């Protein structure tokens, strides 16, 4: 039963495991679709970020370009009057009224500062600077990416116009514009958090940046793409190796460009920033779907299977009166299975009742047969007894008496079988007591008083082994009656003891007989044959001072090997 219960438990566990696997496989597409949706959303958002960055770069470049053009107009306005003693004061007043200018400067034809709105650093190489030479060569306006000495305490750019008539170079008017003054926005709501802005020339040199560490080397060909399309975008590491997105737009004459840089989060960091709307919801839907289907299966199927398994375990213990009444609330399939189980239990009960009736009838018949066999043997014994009385030859009488005693033993076996609770087994102790008393009571050759002592251990033995034991006892007791007891009588000792794997039957007397008195007669031959039938051995021992003991040692029936 325990093995059956263990197999049932393992079967239920296997069903649960298979159900979990099946549900996981069935709901896996939901999770896969959610993950794919998250990846597509990440890519879409990345494209949106790049487009926002591109638009912001173009917008910033347009605003900065307009600012620089406004600065050029201002410089042209100030140009004719930017000489004399009041020059510095005029420039300072204009700078104060127009925020966004770090400095306004008037240079002479040699690049020296004629006047300025604020203190201007000394630069002895200014006249040789490319931007100054471009103005000397006839260019009307330049935006200097590398003006030389610093003109402000923050990232700035210098816008300069040529001073004087077209055929004569009289110097330059310059305006120093900071990045803040150029209105390059990094706090635009369309830009990612952490965006930075810089100005870069066509030689990949960043000459002004809000955060220099946020920019890295641009890729090859970026300038051509920016000039052709009006903007260029790419992804790459910054100066510290962090991934960022870049967008660039031309600012002035395709020589100066506005460069925006924004953090480029990876899929994992993006998923961490957007857990609910991206990955958490598909995963939560998968878990909730799995839990819901598992709960429905557990409540609708598994628990009823477990209930029916408990009922089947009860049936396995032989209690078929239990009925699966709780299954009436189960689904139709489970109710049908419970009804089948109930019908099977009813059929088993009916079959058991029929079998029990058949067994009872068979037992009654067997008892009747044993009783009739016993009666027939008693009739034979009575006939032999009558025949024995009619005989005059002592040898014939003795032979008749031995035969009668053997038949009495067989009759005693059948009597013990039909009177006992088991038709196949007999308790050896009361059987030996009754058999000894019966043999002594039926002895007609002697009228001497014989005292009997029977000491037997209890042992339930089958009838096939009982017959040779009983016949062995008959031969030994008959031998004692013939040779041990005289007119004065004597004592007959019958013992049966179980010693582990061996059992011993001993029959002793206190008469004058000895082992040699048995000779090679029929009695000794029969005892040896009975011992061999029991797979035992027989010994004849002379007792001190007188008497004889016959011992039969054989394997205890309960511990004999199967099939013996």
URRA-V624439 format. One line per field, one symbol per residue. phi: phi as a letter, one per 30 degrees, with the letter a starting at -180 (. if undefined). psi: psi as a letter, one per 40 degrees, with the letter a starting at -180 (. if undefined). burial: I if it has 24 or more other ideal C-beta (glycine too) atoms within 12 Angstrom, else O. Layout:
phi: ???
psi: ???
burial: ???
This chain:
phi: .dddddddddddddddddddddddddcdedddddddddddddddddddddddddddddddddddddddddddddddddedccbjddeddddddddddcdjcdabbccddcidddaadbdcddbdcddcdedddddddjddbbcddbdjddcadbebbccbbdcjddcbccjacbbccdddddiddbcdddcddjdbbacbcdcicdcaadbeddbbddddidddddddciabbacadddciddbcbbbbdcbhhcbbcccbbecdddddddddcdddccddddddddddddddddddddcbddddddddddddddddjccddbdddddcddedddddddddddddddddddddddddddddddddddddddddddddddddddddddddddcddddddddddddddddddddddddddcddbdcbbdddddddddddddddddcdbcddcccbcbbddadbdddcdddddddddddddddddccccddilbcccbbbcbidbbbcbbbbcdddbddddicddedddddddddddhbbcbccdccdajbbccccbddedcddeid
psi: ddddddddddddddddddddddddddeddddddddddddddddddddddddddddddddddddddddddddddddddeddefiadedddddddddddgiehdihihiaeeeihdiidihhihheeddeidddddddeehdiihhdgebiheieihiihhiihiiidehheaihihhhidddefhheeheeiiheiiiihiaefehhehidgdeeiahiiiedddddddeeiiiiiiiadeeihihihiiidhffdhihhihiigiadddddddgddecddddddddddddddddddddddddddddddddddddddeegeehhgddedeiiddddddddddddddddddddddddddddddddddddddddddddddddddddddddddeidhddddddddddddddddddddddddeeieheeiihddddddddddddddeheeieihhhihhhhihhhiiddedddddddddddddddddedhadeaahhhhihhhgbeiihhhhiifaeiideddafaddddddddddddefaihihhhiheiihhhhhhihhddeiiie.
burial: OOOOOOOIOOOIOOOOOOIOOOIOOOIOOIIOOIIOIIOOOIOOIIOOIIOIIIIIIIIIIIIIIOIIIOIIOIIOOIIOOIOOOOIIOIIOOIIOOIOIIIIIIIIIOOIOIIIIIIOIOOIOOIOOIIIIOIIIOOIIIIIIIIIIIOIIOOIIIIIIIIIIOOOOIIIIIIIIIIIIIIIIIIOOOIIIOIIIIIIIIIOOOIIIIIIOOIIIOIOOOIIOIIOOOIIIIIIIOIOOOIOIIIIIIIIIOOIIIIIIIIIIIOOOOIIOOOOOOIIOOIIOOIOOOIOOIIOOIOOOIIIIIIIIIIIIIOIOOOOIOIOIOOIOOIOOOIOOIIOOIIOOIOOOOOOOOOOOOOOOOOOOOOIOOIOOIIOOIIOOIOOIIOOIOOOOOOOOOIOIIIIIIIIIIIIIIIIIIIOIOOIOOIIIIOIIIIIIOIIIOIIIIIOOOIOIOIOIOOIIIIIOIIIIIIIIIIIIIIIIIIIIIOOOOIIIIIIIOIOOOIIIIIIIIIIOIOOOIIOOOOIIOIIIOIIOIIOIOIIIOOIOOOIIIIIIIIIIIOOOOOOO
